Amino acid sequence: MKTTFCKPPKRIVVYAKDIENITGRKPGAARKLLRNIKKAFEKLPEQFVTASEFSAYTGIEEGLVKEFLEW
């Protein structure tokens, strides 16, 4: 019997840890940036920040952000 593996779905949500890894910021600075992005997009604290929103706010190309989130 042949076993097939499913490729995991691509992630579109950016977490503080991703911001740390992408930007090299410390944990507190990454969380603050995430809060600022949520504020700029008028999101509630429990809502997620997408890769496209992160890209628009920081000016980092969306393709680079999405590529980073795939690994």
C-alpha positions in Angstrom: 0.0 0.0 0.0 1.4 3.4 -1.0 1.3 6.1 1.6 0.7 9.6 0.5 1.4 12.7 2.5 -0.6 15.9 2.4 1.2 19.2 2.2 0.2 21.3 5.2 -1.9 24.3 4.4 -0.2 27.6 4.0 -0.5 29.9 6.9 -1.9 33.4 6.4 -1.8 34.6 10.1 1.2 36.4 11.5 2.1 35.9 15.2 4.5 37.8 17.4 7.0 35.0 17.1 6.9 35.4 13.3 7.6 39.1 13.7 10.5 38.3 15.9 12.0 36.0 13.3 11.2 38.2 10.3 12.4 41.5 11.8 14.9 40.4 14.4 13.0 42.3 17.1 12.9 41.3 20.7 9.7 39.6 22.0 8.3 42.8 23.6 8.9 44.9 20.5 7.3 42.2 18.3 4.2 42.2 20.5 4.0 46.0 20.4 4.3 46.0 16.6 1.5 43.4 16.4 -0.7 45.6 18.7 0.1 48.7 16.5 -0.9 46.8 13.4 -4.2 45.7 15.0 -4.8 49.3 16.0 -4.0 50.6 12.5 -6.5 48.1 10.9 -9.1 48.7 13.7 -9.0 45.1 14.8 -10.1 43.8 18.2 -7.3 42.3 20.4 -8.6 38.8 19.8 -8.6 39.2 16.0 -5.7 37.9 13.9 -3.3 39.9 11.7 -2.9 38.5 8.2 0.3 38.4 6.1 -1.1 41.0 3.7 -1.9 43.4 6.6 1.5 42.9 8.1 3.0 43.5 4.7 1.0 46.7 4.1 1.9 48.1 7.5 5.6 47.3 7.4 6.3 47.7 3.7 7.9 44.3 3.5 6.9 42.6 0.3 3.9 40.3 0.8 5.5 37.5 -1.2 8.5 37.5 1.2 6.2 37.3 4.2 4.2 34.5 2.8 7.3 32.6 1.7 8.6 32.9 5.3 5.3 31.6 6.7 5.5 28.5 4.5 8.6 27.0 6.0 
